[in-house]
Amino acid sequence: LEINGKQITINGSISADNIVIKASDDDTYALSQEGSLSMSDTQTGINLDFWNFDFATDARILIAQSATLNAVSNITLSAASVQTQPIFNFQLGDLAQVSFPMAIKVGSADIGIEGTLNAGGRVDAEATTRINVKTNNEFFQRFRLPVSVVIVTADARTNLAETGSITSGSSTSLGSKADVTTSAVATIGLIPLSLALSLV
């Protein structure tokens, strides 16, 4: 049995040979969100995609106190949050994509076990958050904007509550990992001052 979604809550009982629950959220389809838009100018060859400030992802699994998972073999819980897209996407004709000088990203992955997990084999639960963003003011320095800023918040946690219990016939593994890579580059323009800042 496999269950997939962004935020998943289990309140009742589930029995199967293997139970796999995967929660995932990313910013891959930011442009398809309500409020996003795409514009282009055929004379200048400038394309602009405004991605509705898609700065937050939240992947979440909750095994509620009233829930019981029974697996003949293994139980696997996985929550993954991924952020790799910019807030704005600029394309200047056939030239390379232009980096916007500001990025704000908030990524969260959470697994909460408040109920009961019973497995004849393994029980694995892992929450991961990955954020990889960069900013560069190289194009915008001509507009007197010598600033490049990245602000990132990443959270990944797997929690076994006091009301939760895990019984496995083989092994039990609970883990969480946050992986953040940022880059902010600021080039001096008409003003003899530049600021590159990354906050994590």
C-alpha positions as CSV (number, residue, x, y, z in Angstrom):
1,L,0.0,0.0,0.0
2,E,1.4,3.4,-1.0
3,I,-0.1,6.8,-0.1
4,N,1.2,10.0,-1.7
5,G,0.5,13.7,-1.1
6,K,1.7,17.0,0.3
7,Q,0.2,17.0,3.8
8,I,-1.0,13.5,4.9
9,T,-2.9,12.8,8.1
10,I,-3.8,9.2,9.2
11,N,-6.5,9.0,11.8
12,G,-7.7,5.4,11.5
13,S,-6.3,1.9,11.1
14,I,-4.3,0.6,8.1
15,S,-3.2,-3.0,7.5
16,A,-1.1,-4.2,4.5
17,D,1.9,-6.3,3.6
18,N,4.0,-3.1,3.2
19,I,2.9,0.5,4.1
20,V,4.6,3.4,2.3
21,I,3.5,7.0,3.0
22,K,5.3,9.7,1.0
23,A,4.6,13.5,1.5
24,S,6.5,15.8,-0.9
25,D,6.3,19.5,-1.9
26,D,8.5,21.5,-4.2
27,D,8.4,24.7,-6.3
28,T,8.7,23.1,-9.7
29,Y,5.3,24.2,-10.9
30,A,5.4,27.7,-9.4
31,L,4.2,29.3,-12.7
32,S,1.0,27.3,-12.7
33,Q,-0.1,28.7,-9.3
34,E,-3.0,31.2,-9.1
35,G,-1.7,34.7,-9.5
36,S,1.3,33.8,-11.5
37,L,1.8,35.2,-15.0
38,S,4.1,35.1,-18.0
39,M,4.9,38.1,-20.2
40,S,7.1,38.6,-23.3
41,D,8.1,41.5,-25.6
42,T,8.8,40.4,-29.2
43,Q,10.7,43.6,-30.0
44,T,13.2,43.4,-27.1
45,G,13.1,39.6,-26.8
46,I,12.6,39.9,-23.0
47,N,10.5,37.2,-21.4
48,L,9.4,37.6,-17.8
49,D,7.8,34.9,-15.6
50,F,6.4,36.1,-12.3
51,W,6.0,33.1,-10.1
52,N,3.7,34.6,-7.5
53,F,6.4,34.7,-4.8
54,D,6.3,30.9,-4.5
55,F,8.7,30.9,-1.5
56,A,7.2,28.2,0.8
57,T,7.1,24.4,0.7
58,D,5.6,22.2,3.4
59,A,5.6,18.4,3.3
60,R,4.0,16.8,6.3
61,I,2.9,13.4,7.7
62,L,0.9,13.0,10.9
63,I,0.1,9.7,12.3
64,A,-2.6,10.8,14.8
65,Q,-3.0,9.3,18.3
66,S,-6.1,7.4,17.1
67,A,-4.2,5.8,14.2
68,T,-2.7,2.3,14.0
69,L,-0.5,1.0,11.1
70,N,0.0,-2.7,10.9
71,A,2.4,-4.1,8.3
72,V,3.4,-7.7,7.7
73,S,6.7,-6.5,6.4
74,N,7.9,-2.9,6.4
75,I,6.6,0.6,7.2
76,T,8.2,3.6,5.4
77,L,7.4,7.2,6.1
78,S,9.0,9.9,4.0
79,A,8.5,13.7,4.0
80,A,10.6,15.7,1.5
81,S,10.6,19.5,0.8
82,V,12.6,20.8,-2.1
83,Q,13.2,24.5,-3.2
84,T,15.4,25.2,-6.3
85,Q,13.4,27.8,-8.3
86,P,13.9,31.6,-8.3
87,I,11.1,34.0,-7.3
88,F,11.3,35.7,-10.8
89,N,12.5,34.2,-14.0
90,F,14.0,36.5,-16.6
91,Q,14.9,35.4,-20.1
92,L,16.6,37.9,-22.5
93,G,16.0,36.6,-25.9
94,D,18.5,33.9,-26.8
95,L,20.7,34.9,-23.9
96,A,21.1,33.0,-20.7
97,Q,18.6,33.3,-17.9
98,V,19.1,36.4,-15.7
99,S,19.3,35.9,-12.0
100,F,17.1,38.1,-9.9
101,P,19.0,39.8,-7.0
102,M,16.6,38.6,-4.3
103,A,15.4,35.2,-3.1
104,I,13.3,34.2,-0.1
105,K,12.8,30.5,0.5
106,V,11.1,28.6,3.4
107,G,11.2,24.8,3.4
108,S,9.7,22.5,5.9
109,A,9.4,18.7,6.2
110,D,7.8,17.2,9.2
111,I,6.8,13.7,10.4
112,G,4.8,13.3,13.6
113,I,4.1,9.9,15.1
114,E,1.5,10.1,17.8
115,G,-0.2,6.8,17.1
116,T,1.0,3.1,16.8
117,L,3.2,1.5,14.2
118,N,3.5,-2.3,14.1
119,A,5.8,-3.9,11.5
120,G,7.1,-7.5,11.1
121,G,10.1,-6.0,9.4
122,R,11.6,-2.5,9.4
123,V,10.2,0.9,10.4
124,D,11.8,3.8,8.6
125,A,10.8,7.4,9.0
126,E,12.9,10.3,7.4
127,A,12.1,14.0,6.9
128,T,14.4,15.9,4.5
129,T,14.5,19.6,3.4
130,R,16.7,20.7,0.5
131,I,17.1,24.3,-0.6
132,N,19.5,25.4,-3.4
133,V,19.1,29.0,-4.5
134,K,21.4,31.8,-5.8
135,T,21.1,35.5,-6.6
136,N,23.2,37.8,-8.7
137,N,22.8,41.5,-9.5
138,E,25.0,41.4,-12.6
139,F,22.2,42.5,-14.9
140,F,20.6,44.9,-12.4
141,Q,23.8,46.8,-11.5
142,R,23.1,49.2,-14.4
143,F,19.9,50.2,-12.7
144,R,21.8,51.4,-9.5
145,L,20.9,48.2,-7.6
146,P,24.2,46.9,-6.1
147,V,22.5,44.5,-3.7
148,S,22.0,40.7,-3.8
149,V,20.1,39.0,-0.9
150,V,19.2,35.4,-0.1
151,I,17.0,34.6,2.9
152,V,16.4,30.9,3.7
153,T,14.7,29.0,6.5
154,A,14.9,25.2,6.4
155,D,13.3,22.9,8.9
156,A,13.2,19.1,8.9
157,R,12.0,17.0,11.9
158,T,10.9,13.5,12.8
159,N,9.1,13.3,16.1
160,L,7.9,10.3,18.2
161,A,5.4,11.8,20.6
162,E,4.8,10.4,24.1
163,T,1.6,8.9,22.9
164,G,3.3,7.2,20.0
165,S,4.7,3.7,19.9
166,I,6.8,1.7,17.4
167,T,7.1,-2.1,17.3
168,S,9.3,-3.7,14.6
169,G,10.5,-7.2,14.0
170,S,13.8,-6.0,12.5
171,S,15.0,-2.4,12.9
172,T,13.7,1.1,13.5
173,S,15.2,4.2,12.0
174,L,14.0,7.8,12.6
175,G,15.9,10.6,10.9
176,S,15.8,14.2,9.6
177,K,18.1,16.2,7.4
178,A,18.2,19.8,6.2
179,D,20.5,20.6,3.2
180,V,20.9,24.3,2.3
181,T,23.1,25.7,-0.5
182,T,23.0,29.5,-1.1
183,S,25.0,32.0,-3.2
184,A,24.6,35.8,-3.3
185,V,26.8,37.8,-5.6
186,A,26.7,41.6,-5.8
187,T,28.7,43.6,-8.4
188,I,29.4,47.3,-8.0
189,G,27.4,49.5,-10.4
190,L,27.1,53.2,-10.7
191,I,27.2,53.5,-6.9
192,P,30.7,52.6,-5.5
193,L,29.1,50.2,-3.0
194,S,27.8,46.6,-3.1
195,L,26.2,44.2,-0.6
196,A,25.9,40.4,-0.9
197,L,24.0,38.8,1.9
198,S,22.9,35.2,2.7
199,L,20.8,34.5,5.8
200,V,20.1,30.9,6.8
